[in-house]
Amino acid sequence: MIGIFDSGAGGLSVWKELVKLMPSESYFYISDAAFCPYGPKSKNLILERATLISRFLIERGAEIIVAACNTATAAAIKELRQLFDIPFVGMEPAVKPAALLTKTGTIGVLATQGTFKGSLYLATSEKYALNKQVKIIEQVGEGLVELVEQGKADSPEAEQLVKKYIDPMTAAGADCVVLGCTHYPFLEKAIRKVSSDNFNIINPAPAVAKRALHLLENVRKTDGANPGIKKSEKSGFETTIATTGSKSDVLEKLANDITQEILSNGLTNESQKAGLKKKFIVSLDI
């Protein structure tokens, strides 16, 4: 099983890419809605939550864990890798591809306060952008996570707030915008609209999914002692979508919408379709 966690529903944008790449795997996704959003929370609190959730997922058989949250990655990924002996895949604002792609020499990064403070973001920005004379327009997307969690990603309210954050990037000449929070891909439609589709929108989730696949293959090459690891021996697969808050209609709707999109694109065989449809929506007390 592949474990995934985020502060809320945003990490489903990463789950989507994982399923597209690995449709025959089981997934256990945890939305830590009781503590959402992570952005303004302290590093210690985020580390505590990430540790509890990771231990829960490992006890239930996770072979790898995807921290599908930029803020949690910035605050906790180093410690999680030290605490546990399974691979962790983290999120990182895709500054490098944006810096390579830009024609104007200016890129925008839309992220949370916690992400901008992370050492990984700071080091990546310095190495791939600032040292290459690429200017970064940073913008904290305050309020955007909450709108996605409320099911308002396509609302006029979301469009108005996105415009407030995107306009300074446009004015500065940015031609790329990096989505530095896993909630933000659900706002891509609004971003394209307010920018007249003049941005290259960089979503790191597909690259994260490829990294997860590589690590999972390595785990299975070396873990010959696990009799249930080989796909040919697996009796079935399923997805559990869990929340630490009250059951969320938005979480369930986003998961179902992603499922329908994947199924309609013909990316799965009949067995994979059955597995993808086998979803459980549960509440957890962690």
SERO-310375 format. One record per residue: x, y, z of N, C-alpha, C in turn; residue number from 1. Coordinates in Angstrom, 3 decimals. Example, Ala and Ser with C-alpha at 12.3 -4.5 7.8 and 13.67 -1.06 7.14 Angstrom:
<nodes>
13.190  -5.690  7.800  12.300  -4.500  7.800  13.200  -3.300  7.800  1 .
12.850  -2.250  7.080  13.670  -1.060  7.140  12.900  0.030  7.870  2 .
</nodes>
This chain:
<nodes>
0.839  -1.200  0.000  0.000  0.000  0.000  0.877  1.253  0.000  1 .
0.409  2.277  -0.692  1.087  3.570  -0.699  0.323  4.503  0.229  2 .
1.000  5.054  1.213  0.391  5.997  2.132  0.580  7.422  1.633  3 .
-0.437  8.251  1.821  -0.402  9.653  1.387  -1.042  10.491  2.484  4 .
-0.472  11.648  2.778  -1.160  12.541  3.698  -0.962  14.001  3.309  5 .
-1.927  14.793  3.717  -1.909  16.241  3.489  -2.694  16.888  4.622  6 .
-2.613  18.205  4.721  -3.406  18.909  5.732  -4.893  18.835  5.423  7 .
-5.232  18.576  4.175  -6.638  18.528  3.786  -6.826  17.741  2.516  8 .
-7.675  18.273  1.631  -8.017  17.579  0.389  -7.029  17.837  -0.738  9 .
-6.130  18.801  -0.566  -5.227  19.191  -1.653  -4.370  18.064  -2.182  10 .
-3.935  17.182  -1.283  -3.072  16.083  -1.704  -3.730  15.111  -2.659  11 .
-5.056  15.222  -2.813  -5.725  14.393  -3.822  -5.224  14.724  -5.221  12 .
-4.696  15.946  -5.418  -4.112  16.291  -6.716  -2.855  15.462  -6.977  13 .
-2.196  15.022  -5.912  -1.031  14.139  -6.037  -1.494  12.693  -6.185  14 .
-2.496  12.305  -5.393  -3.073  10.957  -5.527  -3.502  10.702  -6.964  15 .
-4.079  11.712  -7.596  -4.506  11.603  -8.993  -3.342  11.181  -9.885  16 .
-2.195  11.822  -9.738  -1.040  11.497  -10.580  -0.467  10.137  -10.231  17 .
-0.521  9.760  -8.956  -0.053  8.436  -8.539  -0.912  7.343  -9.172  18 .
-2.228  7.521  -9.142  -3.137  6.522  -9.705  -2.960  6.413  -11.214  19 .
-2.771  7.538  -11.881  -2.558  7.512  -13.327  -1.310  6.706  -13.673  20 .
-0.290  6.802  -12.820  0.973  6.109  -13.071  0.955  4.679  -12.538  21 .
0.246  4.471  -11.420  0.226  3.153  -10.756  -1.209  2.776  -10.401  22 .
-2.028  2.440  -11.407  -3.452  2.164  -11.157  -3.728  0.846  -10.456  23 .
-2.716  -0.007  -10.323  -2.930  -1.316  -9.695  -2.430  -1.371  -8.254  24 .
-2.276  -0.219  -7.633  -1.825  -0.170  -6.245  -2.985  0.186  -5.310  25 .
-2.835  -0.202  -4.059  -3.758  0.243  -3.021  -3.215  1.529  -2.401  26 .
-4.122  2.413  -2.008  -3.741  3.704  -1.443  -4.507  3.961  -0.148  27 .
-3.827  4.602  0.778  -4.482  5.068  2.004  -4.145  6.549  2.136  28 .
-5.159  7.378  1.920  -4.976  8.832  1.923  -5.564  9.409  3.208  29 .
-4.780  10.241  3.894  -5.268  10.890  5.110  -5.268  12.404  4.931  30 .
-6.446  12.977  5.091  -6.622  14.426  5.137  -6.650  14.834  6.609  31 .
-5.662  15.592  7.042  -5.594  15.985  8.457  -6.441  17.241  8.683  32 .
-7.721  17.101  8.352  -8.622  18.255  8.336  -8.788  18.903  9.705  33 .
-8.589  18.129  10.775  -8.731  18.686  12.118  -7.678  19.767  12.385  34 .
-6.600  19.775  11.603  -5.514  20.739  11.812  -5.231  21.571  10.552  35 .
-6.170  21.542  9.605  -6.005  22.282  8.350  -6.399  23.750  8.551  36 .
-5.632  24.697  7.962  -4.456  24.513  7.104  -3.161  24.428  7.922  37 .
-2.146  23.782  7.352  -0.840  23.689  7.997  -0.032  24.989  7.861  38 .
-0.308  25.755  6.794  0.536  26.906  6.455  0.952  27.782  7.616  39 .
0.012  28.271  8.430  0.386  29.152  9.535  0.760  28.438  10.828  40 .
0.705  27.098  10.834  0.994  26.348  12.056  2.501  26.291  12.331  41 .
2.848  25.998  13.588  4.264  25.918  13.975  4.906  24.648  13.435  42 .
6.212  24.703  13.272  6.962  23.537  12.797  6.767  22.350  13.740  43 .
6.777  22.605  15.042  6.646  21.518  16.019  5.299  20.821  15.909  44 .
4.237  21.586  15.720  2.912  20.981  15.594  2.822  20.154  14.318  45 .
3.326  20.691  13.217  3.272  19.958  11.944  4.086  18.675  12.038  46 .
5.260  18.745  12.684  6.091  17.549  12.858  5.372  16.509  13.708  47 .
4.702  16.959  14.743  3.947  16.036  15.594  2.845  15.344  14.808  48 .
2.096  16.110  14.013  1.013  15.534  13.224  1.566  14.577  12.160  49 .
2.616  14.994  11.468  3.199  14.163  10.414  3.734  12.849  10.976  50 .
4.292  12.901  12.172  4.831  11.695  12.804  3.712  10.730  13.183  51 .
2.658  11.235  13.800  1.527  10.394  14.192  0.872  9.752  12.974  52 .
0.662  10.542  11.939  0.004  10.037  10.728  0.885  9.007  10.028  53 .
2.183  9.287  9.953  3.098  8.340  9.296  3.147  7.012  10.047  54 .
3.185  7.072  11.357  3.198  5.835  12.148  1.916  5.039  11.906  55 .
0.798  5.732  11.846  -0.494  5.091  11.573  -0.459  4.377  10.220  56 .
0.041  5.054  9.203  0.082  4.474  7.854  1.030  3.272  7.787  57 .
2.159  3.387  8.453  3.132  2.276  8.443  2.553  1.056  9.148  58 .
1.850  1.279  10.253  1.240  0.165  10.986  0.183  -0.545  10.138  59 .
-0.345  0.144  9.153  -1.351  -0.446  8.275  -0.769  -0.938  6.956  60 .
0.552  -0.962  6.873  1.193  -1.620  5.743  1.764  -0.739  4.662  61 .
1.893  0.554  4.911  2.464  1.432  3.878  3.902  1.034  3.572  62 .
4.182  0.858  2.281  5.547  0.553  1.844  6.356  1.831  1.628  63 .
5.689  2.852  1.155  6.268  4.187  1.060  5.191  5.184  1.467  64 .
5.619  6.384  1.832  4.664  7.436  2.198  4.976  8.684  1.386  65 .
3.924  9.249  0.807  4.040  10.506  0.077  3.482  11.618  0.967  66 .
4.348  12.533  1.364  3.908  13.719  2.103  3.409  14.708  1.052  67 .
2.116  14.602  0.745  1.536  15.367  -0.369  1.158  16.768  0.089  68 .
2.114  17.414  0.719  1.902  18.734  1.310  3.244  19.453  1.350  69 .
3.324  20.594  0.699  4.588  21.335  0.672  4.994  21.810  2.059  70 .
4.020  22.262  2.848  4.327  22.766  4.178  4.828  21.650  5.082  71 .
4.183  20.491  5.040  4.621  19.360  5.855  5.997  18.875  5.422  72 .
6.243  18.897  4.124  7.573  18.517  3.625  8.632  19.455  4.187  73 .
8.368  20.745  4.120  9.337  21.725  4.608  9.587  21.568  6.100  74 .
8.541  21.259  6.851  8.654  21.223  8.308  9.133  19.890  8.855  75 .
8.873  18.779  8.131  9.014  17.483  8.781  9.732  16.394  8.000  76 .
9.967  16.560  6.703  10.438  15.426  5.904  11.783  14.885  6.379  77 .
12.681  15.759  6.793  14.005  15.317  7.259  13.865  14.437  8.491  78 .
13.049  14.870  9.430  12.859  14.109  10.667  12.124  12.797  10.411  79 .
11.148  12.798  9.506  10.419  11.573  9.195  11.351  10.517  8.613  80 .
12.254  10.940  7.770  13.203  9.997  7.175  14.162  9.431  8.213  81 .
14.428  10.200  9.261  15.286  9.718  10.337  14.538  8.792  11.296  82 .
13.251  9.065  11.503  12.452  8.300  12.459  12.020  6.937  11.943  83 .
11.725  6.855  10.637  11.150  5.641  10.075  12.058  5.064  8.990  84 .
11.951  3.751  8.787  12.874  3.085  7.852  12.219  2.726  6.525  85 .
11.170  3.463  6.141  10.619  3.309  4.798  10.852  4.625  4.047  86 .
10.814  4.582  2.723  11.048  5.814  1.957  9.900  6.817  2.097  87 .
10.263  8.093  2.128  9.297  9.188  2.110  9.541  10.025  0.860  88 .
8.454  10.395  0.200  8.522  11.286  -0.949  7.879  12.605  -0.528  89 .
8.596  13.698  -0.718  8.073  14.990  -0.316  7.781  15.877  -1.509  90 .
7.130  16.981  -1.235  6.820  17.981  -2.251  7.875  19.087  -2.212  91 .
8.094  19.682  -3.364  9.019  20.807  -3.461  8.527  21.745  -4.553  92 .
8.390  23.033  -4.242  7.998  23.956  -5.307  8.931  23.832  -6.501  93 .
8.357  23.663  -7.680  9.140  23.322  -8.872  9.844  24.547  -9.457  94 .
10.736  25.112  -8.671  11.471  26.306  -9.099  12.420  25.974  -10.250  95 .
13.063  24.817  -10.171  14.044  24.464  -11.197  13.424  24.396  -12.592  96 .
12.351  23.619  -12.816  11.779  23.593  -14.172  11.250  24.945  -14.609  97 .
10.715  25.726  -13.682  10.222  27.056  -14.048  11.368  27.958  -14.482  98 .
12.492  27.877  -13.754  13.652  28.698  -14.091  14.245  28.316  -15.448  99 .
14.144  27.034  -15.794  14.638  26.580  -17.093  13.681  26.956  -18.224  100 .
12.397  27.067  -17.897  11.381  27.307  -18.910  11.157  28.788  -19.221  101 .
11.403  29.653  -18.243  11.059  31.063  -18.411  11.804  31.721  -19.571  102 .
11.085  32.554  -20.292  11.687  33.335  -21.373  11.923  34.785  -20.926  103 .
11.180  35.202  -19.903  11.290  36.594  -19.443  12.307  36.758  -18.319  104 .
12.718  35.638  -17.729  13.656  35.714  -16.613  12.983  35.994  -15.287  105 .
11.651  35.899  -15.260  10.895  36.123  -14.027  9.847  35.028  -13.866  106 .
9.798  34.450  -12.680  8.803  33.414  -12.391  8.043  33.785  -11.128  107 .
6.834  33.285  -11.012  6.042  33.470  -9.808  5.944  32.166  -9.043  108 .
5.945  32.261  -7.722  5.737  31.082  -6.874  4.591  31.384  -5.923  109 .
3.547  30.595  -6.009  2.381  30.716  -5.144  2.448  29.578  -4.139  110 .
2.602  29.911  -2.869  2.817  28.869  -1.860  2.311  29.346  -0.505  111 .
2.492  28.499  0.505  2.102  28.871  1.860  3.288  29.488  2.589  112 .
2.988  30.129  3.676  4.026  30.750  4.491  5.054  29.723  4.946  113 .
4.574  28.537  5.355  5.477  27.499  5.829  6.412  26.994  4.756  114 .
5.923  26.909  3.531  6.756  26.435  2.425  7.885  27.408  2.125  115 .
7.568  28.693  2.111  8.590  29.692  1.816  9.696  29.721  2.869  116 .
9.401  29.272  4.072  10.395  29.260  5.145  11.270  28.007  5.115  117 .
10.866  27.013  4.322  11.575  25.737  4.315  12.963  25.830  3.711  118 .
13.897  25.099  4.295  15.281  25.136  3.826  15.415  24.588  2.410  119 .
14.597  23.618  2.053  14.667  23.031  0.714  14.267  24.054  -0.339  120 .
13.186  24.783  -0.086  12.765  25.821  -1.025  13.839  26.897  -1.155  121 .
14.390  27.323  -0.034  15.401  28.383  -0.046  16.646  27.940  -0.820  122 .
17.069  26.698  -0.592  18.274  26.192  -1.267  18.017  26.019  -2.767  123 .
16.851  25.487  -3.122  16.516  25.285  -4.536  16.410  26.612  -5.270  124 .
15.783  27.576  -4.636  15.635  28.898  -5.250  16.985  29.548  -5.486  125 .
17.855  29.407  -4.502  19.183  29.999  -4.616  19.977  29.348  -5.747  126 .
19.917  28.024  -5.816  20.738  27.285  -6.775  20.242  27.431  -8.207  127 .
18.928  27.296  -8.410  18.404  27.187  -9.770  17.801  28.475  -10.328  128 .
17.526  29.450  -9.457  16.919  30.687  -9.943  17.798  31.899  -9.664  129 .
17.985  32.194  -8.408  18.694  33.425  -8.052  20.127  33.436  -8.578  130 .
20.804  32.300  -8.515  22.171  32.220  -9.035  22.208  32.239  -10.558  131 .
21.063  32.035  -11.191  20.968  32.070  -12.653  20.356  33.385  -13.128  132 .
20.259  34.332  -12.209  19.695  35.656  -12.518  18.221  35.586  -12.890  133 .
17.525  34.598  -12.340  16.082  34.492  -12.533  15.390  35.101  -11.320  134 .
14.504  36.038  -11.565  13.799  36.730  -10.491  12.568  35.931  -10.066  135 .
12.360  35.844  -8.758  11.209  35.115  -8.228  10.252  36.095  -7.556  136 .
8.992  36.046  -7.960  7.943  36.814  -7.293  7.198  35.846  -6.376  137 .
7.415  35.983  -5.075  6.806  35.080  -4.111  5.460  35.641  -3.631  138 .
4.493  34.750  -3.500  3.183  35.178  -3.023  2.580  34.107  -2.125  139 .
2.291  34.478  -0.881  1.579  33.577  0.029  0.105  33.558  -0.376  140 .
-0.409  32.396  -0.649  -1.799  32.271  -1.107  -2.774  32.177  0.053  141 .
-2.762  33.162  0.912  -3.614  33.138  2.099  -5.093  33.043  1.709  142 .
-5.782  32.081  2.294  -7.210  31.906  2.045  -7.549  30.927  0.935  143 .
-6.575  30.570  0.099  -6.875  29.686  -1.034  -7.156  28.255  -0.587  144 .
-6.378  27.770  0.379  -6.602  26.415  0.886  -8.021  26.286  1.429  145 .
-8.426  27.293  2.196  -9.758  27.252  2.802  -10.859  27.205  1.738  146 .
-10.682  27.945  0.645  -11.689  27.943  -0.421  -11.808  26.565  -1.071  147 .
-10.669  25.908  -1.300  -10.700  24.561  -1.861  -11.393  23.603  -0.895  148 .
-11.064  23.716  0.397  -11.664  22.845  1.410  -13.167  23.058  1.517  149 .
-13.633  24.255  1.184  -15.059  24.565  1.239  -15.784  24.223  -0.070  150 .
-15.043  23.689  -1.030  -15.654  23.348  -2.311  -15.911  24.542  -3.191  151 .
-15.144  25.619  -3.003  -15.365  26.861  -3.738  -14.246  27.177  -4.737  152 .
-13.553  26.148  -5.215  -12.431  26.382  -6.128  -12.853  27.063  -7.422  153 .
-14.097  26.847  -7.838  -14.579  27.432  -9.094  -15.502  28.624  -8.868  154 .
-15.475  29.188  -7.677  -16.394  30.271  -7.336  -15.834  31.636  -7.741  155 .
-16.695  32.638  -7.886  -16.228  34.007  -8.134  -15.303  34.500  -7.019  156 .
-15.552  34.045  -5.800  -14.717  34.423  -4.659  -13.283  33.927  -4.858  157 .
-13.141  32.678  -5.324  -11.812  32.123  -5.578  -11.123  32.869  -6.709  158 .
-11.877  33.157  -7.752  -11.317  33.880  -8.892  -10.794  35.258  -8.471  159 .
-11.550  35.921  -7.630  -11.167  37.255  -7.159  -9.886  37.194  -6.335  160 .
-9.795  36.192  -5.454  -8.609  36.077  -4.601  -7.392  35.653  -5.416  161 .
-7.589  34.731  -6.350  -6.491  34.314  -7.225  -5.966  35.509  -8.026  162 .
-6.860  36.324  -8.514  -6.464  37.506  -9.283  -5.587  38.439  -8.437  163 .
-5.946  38.594  -7.178  -5.172  39.443  -6.266  -3.726  38.958  -6.168  164 .
-3.538  37.644  -6.192  -2.199  37.076  -6.038  -1.441  36.966  -7.360  165 .
-2.169  36.771  -8.441  -1.540  36.572  -9.739  -1.173  37.897  -10.404  166 .
-1.973  38.935  -10.191  -1.730  40.229  -10.853  -0.324  40.776  -10.624  167 .
0.230  40.728  -9.399  1.596  41.220  -9.203  2.640  40.437  -9.995  168 .
2.394  39.138  -10.190  3.311  38.326  -10.988  3.257  38.767  -12.454  169 .
2.039  38.989  -12.936  1.866  39.459  -14.309  2.536  40.814  -14.503  170 .
2.325  41.707  -13.539  2.898  43.055  -13.622  4.418  43.026  -13.617  171 .
4.991  42.031  -12.959  6.458  41.922  -12.873  7.054  41.221  -14.088  172 .
6.190  40.729  -14.991  6.679  40.092  -16.207  6.888  38.599  -16.104  173 .
6.341  37.970  -15.068  6.490  36.522  -14.933  5.740  35.797  -16.047  174 .
6.336  34.739  -16.546  5.658  33.925  -17.565  5.437  32.491  -17.093  175 .
5.861  32.192  -15.882  5.632  30.879  -15.275  5.141  31.089  -13.843  176 .
4.209  30.255  -13.419  3.793  30.280  -12.020  3.900  28.865  -11.470  177 .
4.598  28.755  -10.353  4.806  27.474  -9.697  3.725  27.282  -8.646  178 .
3.034  26.152  -8.696  2.021  25.834  -7.700  2.707  25.181  -6.507  179 .
2.923  25.969  -5.461  3.682  25.509  -4.303  2.829  24.975  -3.176  180 .
1.624  24.545  -3.480  0.726  23.923  -2.507  -0.139  22.946  -3.275  181 .
-0.361  21.767  -2.712  -1.101  20.741  -3.456  -2.582  21.068  -3.610  182 .
-3.073  22.059  -2.871  -4.456  22.513  -3.080  -4.588  23.325  -4.370  183 .
-3.514  23.947  -4.789  -3.615  24.941  -5.863  -3.933  24.385  -7.252  184 .
-3.576  23.120  -7.569  -4.009  22.598  -8.874  -5.528  22.634  -9.070  185 .
-6.287  22.597  -7.978  -7.739  22.689  -8.090  -8.182  24.102  -8.454  186 .
-7.246  25.052  -8.413  -7.516  26.443  -8.774  -6.933  26.802  -10.136  187 .
-6.459  25.803  -10.872  -5.791  26.070  -12.154  -6.723  26.782  -13.134  188 .
-7.983  26.397  -13.148  -8.943  27.044  -14.041  -9.026  28.539  -13.756  189 .
-9.085  28.900  -12.480  -9.154  30.314  -12.089  -7.865  31.044  -12.450  190 .
-6.725  30.378  -12.259  -5.432  30.996  -12.586  -5.351  31.287  -14.080  191 .
-5.770  30.326  -14.882  -5.724  30.530  -16.343  -6.661  31.666  -16.764  192 .
-7.794  31.749  -16.116  -8.761  32.773  -16.494  -8.251  34.169  -16.166  193 .
-7.749  34.373  -14.949  -7.329  35.719  -14.542  -6.024  36.136  -15.219  194 .
-5.260  35.164  -15.710  -3.998  35.482  -16.395  -4.148  35.442  -17.907  195 .
-5.391  35.282  -18.381  -5.659  35.145  -19.823  -4.842  34.008  -20.430  196 .
-4.588  33.001  -19.605  -3.851  31.796  -20.018  -2.450  32.135  -20.539  197 .
-1.840  33.171  -19.956  -0.514  33.600  -20.403  0.625  33.018  -19.568  198 .
0.294  32.165  -18.601  1.314  31.553  -17.753  1.556  30.106  -18.152  199 .
2.794  29.659  -18.010  3.077  28.239  -17.919  2.862  27.865  -16.455  200 .
1.896  27.009  -16.199  1.594  26.612  -14.820  2.355  25.326  -14.507  201 .
3.195  25.396  -13.489  4.067  24.276  -13.147  3.519  23.563  -11.916  202 .
3.053  22.333  -12.121  2.530  21.494  -11.048  3.530  20.365  -10.801  203 .
4.128  20.283  -9.609  5.155  19.258  -9.370  4.617  17.851  -9.174  204 .
3.296  17.678  -9.091  2.730  16.373  -8.750  3.137  15.239  -9.700  205 .
3.143  15.428  -11.035  3.566  14.320  -11.906  4.993  13.853  -11.627  206 .
5.889  14.787  -11.339  7.273  14.406  -11.029  7.359  13.666  -9.701  207 .
6.530  14.063  -8.745  6.484  13.384  -7.449  5.997  11.948  -7.629  208 .
5.005  11.759  -8.483  4.492  10.410  -8.739  5.572  9.519  -9.367  209 .
6.340  10.071  -10.281  7.428  9.298  -10.899  8.477  8.912  -9.865  210 .
8.776  9.821  -8.952  9.730  9.531  -7.890  9.200  8.425  -6.978  211 .
7.901  8.487  -6.666  7.295  7.462  -5.822  7.365  6.091  -6.487  212 .
7.104  6.034  -7.785  7.185  4.777  -8.525  8.591  4.204  -8.452  213 .
9.582  5.045  -8.656  10.982  4.603  -8.610  11.333  4.035  -7.236  214 .
10.924  4.728  -6.180  11.235  4.269  -4.827  10.492  2.985  -4.490  215 .
9.244  2.876  -4.938  8.474  1.663  -4.669  9.098  0.457  -5.366  216 .
9.546  0.658  -6.588  10.218  -0.437  -7.310  11.479  -0.865  -6.576  217 .
12.226  0.092  -6.035  13.438  -0.235  -5.282  13.116  -0.999  -4.008  218 .
12.048  -0.603  -3.328  11.630  -1.303  -2.108  11.317  -2.750  -2.421  219 .
10.624  -2.982  -3.513  10.175  -4.331  -3.843  11.302  -5.204  -4.388  220 .
12.316  -4.567  -4.916  13.492  -5.328  -5.362  14.270  -5.870  -4.172  221 .
14.282  -5.098  -3.100  15.107  -5.467  -1.946  14.321  -6.175  -0.854  222 .
12.998  -6.111  -0.882  12.169  -6.681  0.177  11.548  -7.987  -0.282  223 .
12.395  -8.954  -0.572  11.900  -10.250  -1.032  11.205  -11.042  0.044  224 .
11.357  -10.597  1.311  10.766  -11.343  2.415  9.264  -11.104  2.535  225 .
8.756  -10.089  1.887  7.323  -9.778  1.995  6.556  -10.577  0.943  226 .
5.750  -11.560  1.364  5.076  -12.422  0.393  3.953  -11.735  -0.368  227 .
3.500  -10.588  0.097  2.373  -9.948  -0.569  2.769  -8.809  -1.471  228 .
4.062  -8.703  -1.755  4.547  -7.496  -2.412  4.362  -7.528  -3.922  229 .
4.455  -8.698  -4.531  4.428  -8.760  -5.995  3.000  -8.574  -6.510  230 .
2.883  -7.798  -7.559  1.563  -7.515  -8.107  0.844  -8.796  -8.526  231 .
1.603  -9.762  -9.050  0.982  -10.989  -9.539  0.359  -11.792  -8.399  232 .
0.795  -11.542  -7.153  0.283  -12.285  -6.014  -0.819  -11.533  -5.288  233 .
-1.089  -10.294  -5.687  -2.073  -9.488  -4.977  -3.490  -9.902  -5.369  234 .
-4.353  -10.046  -4.359  -5.715  -10.490  -4.635  -6.628  -9.329  -5.012  235 .
-6.213  -8.114  -4.786  -7.043  -6.967  -5.117  -6.433  -5.698  -4.561  236 .
-7.013  -4.578  -4.922  -6.499  -3.314  -4.440  -7.656  -2.360  -4.234  237 .
-7.424  -1.365  -3.394  -8.499  -0.465  -3.019  -7.902  0.851  -2.530  238 .
-8.746  1.830  -2.366  -8.322  3.127  -1.857  -9.160  3.502  -0.646  239 .
-8.487  3.924  0.398  -9.162  4.473  1.561  -8.884  5.964  1.613  240 .
-9.923  6.762  1.673  -9.807  8.215  1.832  -10.292  8.536  3.242  241 .
-9.389  9.027  4.083  -9.720  9.244  5.480  -9.521  10.703  5.868  242 .
-10.267  11.137  6.865  -10.119  12.492  7.388  -10.077  12.462  8.906  243 .
-9.275  13.336  9.486  -9.224  13.445  10.942  -10.297  14.395  11.463  244 .
-10.977  15.073  10.551  -12.082  15.935  10.951  -13.397  15.214  10.730  245 .
-14.480  15.956  10.696  -15.764  15.348  10.383  -15.776  14.968  8.905  246 .
-16.583  13.988  8.553  -16.635  13.542  7.167  -16.958  14.713  6.244  247 .
-16.194  14.823  5.174  -16.287  15.982  4.301  -16.894  15.620  2.959  248 .
-17.977  16.293  2.602  -18.570  16.089  1.275  -17.615  16.548  0.179  249 .
-16.838  17.606  0.474  -15.898  18.133  -0.516  -14.798  17.119  -0.794  250 .
-14.254  16.523  0.262  -13.211  15.512  0.110  -13.715  14.353  -0.739  251 .
-14.906  13.884  -0.427  -15.478  12.760  -1.173  -15.767  13.147  -2.622  252 .
-16.290  14.347  -2.834  -16.607  14.789  -4.195  -15.336  14.907  -5.035  253 .
-14.270  15.500  -4.480  -13.027  15.625  -5.232  -12.456  14.254  -5.581  254 .
-12.504  13.328  -4.631  -12.004  11.968  -4.886  -12.825  11.293  -5.980  255 .
-14.134  11.461  -5.929  -14.998  10.851  -6.952  -14.800  11.510  -8.318  256 .
-14.627  12.828  -8.331  -14.394  13.528  -9.600  -13.089  13.054  -10.253  257 .
-12.053  12.889  -9.445  -10.766  12.406  -9.962  -10.922  10.984  -10.493  258 .
-11.634  10.160  -9.750  -11.876  8.782  -10.192  -12.569  8.762  -11.548  259 .
-13.620  9.564  -11.703  -14.358  9.594  -12.959  -13.488  10.100  -14.100  260 .
-12.645  11.090  -13.817  -11.756  11.616  -14.861  -10.787  10.543  -15.348  261 .
-10.220  9.803  -14.409  -9.273  8.745  -14.777  -9.978  7.639  -15.548  262 .
-11.154  7.251  -15.087  -11.901  6.194  -15.766  -12.326  6.623  -17.169  263 .
-12.739  7.874  -17.313  -13.213  8.344  -18.611  -12.099  8.495  -19.625  264 .
-10.860  8.626  -19.128  -9.722  8.752  -20.035  -9.170  7.408  -20.480  265 .
-9.814  6.326  -20.021  -9.435  5.000  -20.479  -8.048  4.565  -20.045  266 .
-7.622  5.002  -18.866  -6.262  4.701  -18.412  -6.180  3.394  -17.628  267 .
-7.307  2.688  -17.466  -7.294  1.488  -16.640  -7.973  0.333  -17.347  268 .
-7.519  -0.897  -17.038  -8.207  -2.077  -17.533  -9.368  -2.398  -16.583  269 .
-10.095  -3.469  -16.850  -11.294  -3.762  -16.059  -10.967  -4.016  -14.594  270 .
-9.886  -4.738  -14.344  -9.489  -5.006  -12.966  -9.109  -3.716  -12.243  271 .
-8.387  -2.850  -12.953  -7.989  -1.581  -12.363  -9.186  -0.670  -12.122  272 .
-10.148  -0.711  -13.039  -11.375  0.076  -12.860  -12.106  -0.349  -11.593  273 .
-12.197  -1.669  -11.391  -12.886  -2.184  -10.206  -12.167  -1.744  -8.941  274 .
-10.827  -1.794  -8.974  -10.047  -1.373  -7.812  -10.192  0.103  -7.525  275 .
-10.215  0.903  -8.587  -10.318  2.352  -8.422  -11.688  2.733  -7.862  276 .
-12.706  2.001  -8.264  -14.049  2.283  -7.770  -14.237  1.828  -6.323  277 .
-13.329  0.961  -5.856  -13.448  0.415  -4.499  -12.812  1.393  -3.512  278 .
-13.557  2.435  -3.188  -13.068  3.477  -2.289  -13.867  3.472  -0.994  279 .
-13.176  3.772  0.090  -13.819  3.870  1.385  -13.556  5.261  1.952  280 .
-14.572  5.928  2.400  -14.450  7.256  3.002  -14.688  7.096  4.504  281 .
-13.674  7.389  5.305  -13.770  7.141  6.740  -13.271  8.339  7.546  282 .
-13.660  8.381  8.810  -13.147  9.367  9.750  -12.185  8.685  10.714  283 .
-11.114  9.378  11.060  -10.106  8.820  11.963  -9.916  9.722  13.169  284 .
-9.529  9.118  14.272  -9.176  9.873  15.474  -7.692  9.654  15.734  285 .
-6.877  10.491  15.125  -5.426  10.371  15.307  -4.943  11.606  16.056  286 .
</nodes>
